[in-house]
């Protein structure tokens, strides 16, 4: 009985991925874009993007410092033509 249930679960997961992959990928892409925009708002000055610095940046910085190094590497990464094809 356990084998049948595992096969049913595997088939369900496969079909879910097959039919919903495009929708889920779109949601994750949108989330990534909004996260990059928000991080640019908070840490824009560190990568040379001029903007006014105010009180709210100082309040938000401690919460977003964990992901700062990875975000900075991702934003400042050199990209070529083949990277743009996938977007």
Backbone as ProteinMPNN parsed JSONL, in Angstrom:
{"seq_chain_A": "XXXXXXXXXXXXXXXXXXXXXXXXXXXXXXXXXXXXXXXXXXXXXXXXXXXXXXXXXXXXXXXXXXXXXXXXXXXXXXXXXXXXXXX", "coords_chain_A": {"N_chain_A": [[0.82, -1.204, 0.0], [1.989, 1.203, 0.735], [3.744, 1.642, -1.348], [2.081, 2.192, -3.502], [0.899, 4.577, -2.615], [3.176, 6.187, -2.562], [3.799, 6.273, -5.288], [1.513, 7.564, -6.278], [1.775, 10.044, -5.016], [4.178, 10.881, -6.191], [3.378, 11.06, -8.878], [1.435, 13.039, -8.632], [3.028, 15.226, -7.776], [4.657, 15.477, -10.051], [2.788, 16.165, -12.09], [1.781, 18.524, -11.019], [4.087, 20.144, -11.106], [4.46, 20.113, -13.873], [2.195, 21.445, -14.934], [2.039, 23.848, -13.477], [4.487, 25.136, -13.505], [5.264, 27.376, -15.109], [3.668, 29.456, -14.096], [4.469, 29.577, -11.402], [7.178, 30.146, -11.749], [7.017, 32.692, -12.889], [5.958, 34.135, -10.721], [8.068, 33.912, -8.86], [10.085, 35.236, -10.289], [9.053, 37.842, -10.369], [9.025, 38.384, -7.628], [11.784, 38.338, -7.125], [12.614, 40.559, -8.645], [11.288, 42.676, -7.315], [12.513, 42.435, -4.822], [15.167, 43.066, -5.492], [14.794, 45.732, -6.248], [13.958, 46.88, -3.83], [16.227, 46.393, -2.233], [18.029, 47.967, -3.642], [16.987, 50.444, -3.064], [17.514, 50.582, -0.322], [20.318, 50.07, -0.076], [21.552, 51.495, -2.12], [23.496, 53.531, -2.274], [25.904, 52.301, -1.657], [26.725, 50.968, -3.936], [27.014, 52.96, -5.718], [24.749, 54.263, -6.636], [23.032, 57.159, -6.791], [21.018, 58.667, -4.304], [18.7, 60.135, -2.007], [19.507, 60.001, 1.404], [17.911, 58.816, 4.196], [16.138, 58.638, 7.346], [14.72, 56.205, 7.379], [16.241, 54.393, 5.946], [18.302, 53.826, 7.729], [16.856, 52.529, 9.718], [16.014, 50.206, 8.418], [18.319, 48.901, 7.557], [19.697, 47.054, 9.443], [18.084, 44.744, 9.286], [18.362, 43.84, 6.698], [21.021, 43.353, 6.231], [22.038, 40.769, 6.266], [21.603, 39.581, 3.735], [23.049, 41.213, 2.123], [25.726, 40.957, 1.015], [25.478, 38.853, -0.855], [23.521, 39.943, -2.547], [24.871, 42.199, -3.512], [26.989, 41.025, -4.955], [25.462, 39.772, -6.922], [24.186, 41.922, -8.221], [26.323, 43.475, -9.161], [27.615, 41.757, -10.826], [29.327, 40.874, -13.774], [27.799, 40.761, -16.91], [26.961, 39.024, -19.902], [25.949, 38.637, -23.366], [24.676, 36.112, -23.521], [23.634, 35.684, -21.001], [21.523, 37.436, -20.96], [19.706, 36.335, -22.729], [18.164, 34.356, -21.499], [16.501, 35.823, -19.845]], "CA_chain_A": [[0.0, 0.0, 0.0], [2.879, 2.368, 0.785], [4.32, 1.843, -2.682], [1.041, 2.84, -4.314], [0.792, 5.962, -2.158], [4.363, 6.934, -2.999], [3.645, 6.501, -6.727], [0.471, 8.584, -6.453], [2.37, 11.318, -4.609], [5.153, 11.252, -7.217], [2.623, 11.479, -10.061], [0.814, 14.322, -8.303], [4.083, 16.241, -7.807], [5.062, 15.657, -11.44], [1.755, 16.899, -12.817], [1.749, 19.873, -10.468], [5.217, 20.848, -11.695], [4.262, 20.226, -15.317], [1.169, 22.425, -15.265], [2.143, 25.112, -12.757], [5.854, 25.647, -13.502], [5.318, 28.716, -15.691], [3.043, 30.409, -13.18], [5.328, 29.71, -10.228], [8.408, 30.825, -12.175], [6.679, 34.103, -13.031], [5.82, 34.714, -9.388], [9.405, 34.023, -8.276], [10.798, 36.303, -11.009], [8.515, 39.115, -9.889], [9.504, 38.549, -6.259], [13.203, 38.683, -7.215], [12.72, 41.938, -9.129], [10.896, 43.578, -6.233], [13.556, 42.37, -3.796], [16.294, 43.853, -5.991], [14.417, 47.141, -6.194], [13.966, 47.294, -2.431], [17.621, 46.433, -1.789], [18.626, 49.149, -4.263], [16.505, 51.584, -2.295], [18.181, 50.623, 0.984], [21.781, 50.048, -0.169], [21.978, 52.046, -3.393], [24.7, 54.349, -2.171], [27.109, 51.478, -1.574], [27.14, 50.568, -5.28], [27.162, 54.144, -6.538], [23.468, 54.768, -7.125], [22.751, 58.327, -5.926], [19.67, 58.938, -3.832], [18.705, 60.785, -0.71], [19.619, 59.081, 2.521], [17.049, 59.308, 5.259], [15.984, 57.892, 8.595], [14.182, 54.865, 7.158], [17.335, 53.519, 5.538], [18.992, 53.383, 8.936], [15.988, 51.59, 10.44], [15.878, 48.96, 7.671], [19.606, 48.262, 7.284], [20.04, 45.852, 10.221], [17.295, 43.591, 8.871], [18.742, 43.405, 5.361], [22.469, 43.18, 6.12], [22.365, 39.358, 6.025], [21.624, 39.281, 2.307], [23.694, 42.294, 1.378], [26.882, 40.501, 0.232], [25.004, 38.091, -2.016], [22.84, 40.866, -3.445], [25.883, 43.051, -4.136], [27.648, 40.217, -5.979], [24.518, 39.521, -8.008], [23.923, 43.158, -8.962], [27.54, 43.958, -9.801], [28.195, 40.695, -11.656], [29.422, 41.211, -15.196], [26.897, 39.92, -17.696], [27.172, 39.078, -21.339], [24.778, 38.451, -24.211], [23.995, 34.842, -23.262], [22.869, 35.823, -19.773], [20.304, 38.199, -21.263], [18.791, 35.521, -23.541], [17.274, 33.628, -20.61], [15.532, 36.755, -19.238]], "C_chain_A": [[0.862, 1.266, 0.0], [3.479, 2.671, -0.576], [3.33, 2.569, -3.577], [0.9, 4.306, -3.923], [1.993, 6.787, -2.581], [4.309, 7.218, -4.504], [2.598, 7.587, -7.007], [1.021, 9.962, -6.094], [3.373, 11.802, -5.655], [4.444, 11.737, -8.484], [1.967, 12.838, -9.825], [1.843, 15.45, -8.353], [4.548, 16.526, -9.231], [4.046, 16.491, -12.21], [1.637, 18.344, -12.321], [2.889, 20.708, -11.054], [5.037, 21.079, -13.182], [3.279, 21.34, -15.667], [1.379, 23.797, -14.627], [3.53, 25.733, -12.796], [5.937, 27.082, -14.019], [4.749, 29.785, -14.761], [3.948, 30.652, -11.973], [6.615, 30.432, -10.588], [8.155, 32.315, -12.349], [6.558, 34.805, -11.694], [7.191, 34.905, -8.746], [10.229, 35.106, -8.974], [10.34, 37.675, -10.546], [8.999, 39.41, -8.463], [10.976, 38.959, -6.263], [13.398, 40.124, -7.68], [12.341, 42.939, -8.038], [11.924, 43.583, -5.104], [14.775, 43.182, -4.233], [16.001, 45.347, -5.937], [14.456, 47.659, -4.761], [15.393, 47.379, -1.888], [18.35, 47.618, -2.415], [18.202, 50.401, -3.527], [17.263, 51.713, -0.978], [19.694, 50.797, 0.848], [22.31, 50.667, -1.458], [23.263, 52.832, -3.343], [25.97, 53.529, -2.148], [27.595, 51.014, -2.937], [27.174, 51.75, -6.235], [25.878, 54.686, -7.132], [23.04, 55.939, -6.239], [21.274, 58.423, -5.561], [19.775, 59.595, -2.462], [18.727, 59.74, 0.393], [18.769, 59.619, 3.659], [16.955, 58.324, 6.426], [15.559, 56.445, 8.36], [15.247, 53.896, 6.664], [18.056, 52.975, 6.764], [18.161, 52.382, 9.726], [15.912, 50.227, 9.742], [17.194, 48.211, 7.488], [19.901, 47.034, 8.136], [19.282, 44.597, 9.786], [17.744, 43.015, 7.541], [20.24, 43.224, 5.179], [22.856, 41.728, 5.858], [22.501, 39.054, 4.541], [22.37, 40.29, 1.474], [24.835, 41.804, 0.507], [26.451, 39.735, -1.016], [24.319, 38.999, -3.039], [23.845, 41.73, -4.191], [26.629, 42.286, -5.228], [26.743, 39.997, -7.177], [24.295, 40.766, -8.859], [25.141, 43.609, -9.748], [28.222, 42.917, -10.679], [28.202, 41.137, -13.113], [28.571, 40.234, -15.995], [27.205, 40.072, -19.175], [25.861, 38.773, -22.072], [23.986, 37.203, -23.842], [23.237, 34.851, -21.946], [21.54, 36.522, -20.031], [19.282, 37.384, -22.038], [17.757, 34.847, -22.649], [16.214, 34.539, -19.992], [14.548, 37.113, -20.264]], "O_chain_A": [[0.526, 2.264, -0.638], [3.698, 3.834, -0.917], [3.711, 3.467, -4.328], [0.794, 5.176, -4.787], [1.849, 7.961, -2.924], [4.728, 8.288, -4.946], [2.795, 8.431, -7.882], [0.758, 10.937, -6.797], [3.418, 12.991, -5.972], [4.868, 12.72, -9.093], [1.948, 13.686, -10.717], [1.567, 16.514, -8.908], [4.806, 17.677, -9.584], [4.422, 17.431, -12.91], [1.421, 19.265, -13.109], [2.677, 21.853, -11.453], [5.419, 22.129, -13.699], [3.517, 22.099, -16.607], [0.941, 24.806, -15.18], [3.74, 26.774, -12.173], [6.616, 27.914, -13.418], [5.292, 30.885, -14.659], [4.166, 31.795, -11.572], [7.098, 31.252, -9.807], [9.007, 33.125, -11.986], [7.003, 35.943, -11.544], [7.451, 35.951, -8.151], [10.99, 35.818, -8.32], [11.16, 38.572, -10.352], [9.338, 40.547, -8.138], [11.376, 39.832, -5.492], [14.26, 40.831, -7.158], [13.022, 43.951, -7.868], [12.175, 44.624, -4.498], [15.352, 43.91, -3.426], [16.884, 46.139, -5.609], [14.94, 48.763, -4.513], [15.732, 48.319, -1.17], [19.211, 48.215, -1.769], [18.996, 51.331, -3.384], [17.613, 52.817, -0.563], [20.291, 51.587, 1.579], [23.44, 50.372, -1.846], [24.046, 52.796, -4.293], [27.019, 54.011, -2.578], [28.774, 50.693, -3.084], [27.346, 51.564, -7.44], [25.926, 55.501, -8.054], [22.721, 55.742, -5.066], [20.399, 58.277, -6.414], [20.84, 59.595, -1.844], [18.043, 58.72, 0.312], [18.912, 60.782, 4.038], [17.639, 57.301, 6.449], [16.003, 55.55, 9.08], [15.164, 52.699, 6.936], [18.382, 51.789, 6.821], [18.717, 51.474, 10.344], [15.761, 49.202, 10.408], [17.182, 46.997, 7.285], [20.334, 46.025, 7.578], [19.807, 43.491, 9.914], [17.533, 41.831, 7.275], [20.688, 42.963, 4.062], [23.912, 41.478, 5.277], [23.42, 38.342, 4.136], [22.331, 40.234, 0.245], [24.912, 42.199, -0.656], [26.994, 39.944, -2.101], [24.512, 38.844, -4.245], [23.682, 41.969, -5.388], [26.876, 42.827, -6.305], [27.2, 40.03, -8.32], [24.223, 40.676, -10.084], [25.011, 44.076, -10.88], [29.298, 43.173, -11.219], [27.227, 41.693, -13.619], [28.624, 39.024, -15.774], [27.653, 41.124, -19.628], [24.802, 38.667, -21.454], [22.756, 37.229, -23.849], [22.28, 34.093, -21.788], [20.542, 36.218, -19.377], [18.095, 37.711, -22.01], [16.584, 34.778, -23.015], [15.13, 34.068, -19.65], [13.629, 37.887, -19.995]]}, "name": "protein", "num_of_chains": 1, "seq": "XXXXXXXXXXXXXXXXXXXXXXXXXXXXXXXXXXXXXXXXXXXXXXXXXXXXXXXXXXXXXXXXXXXXXXXXXXXXXXXXXXXXXXX"}
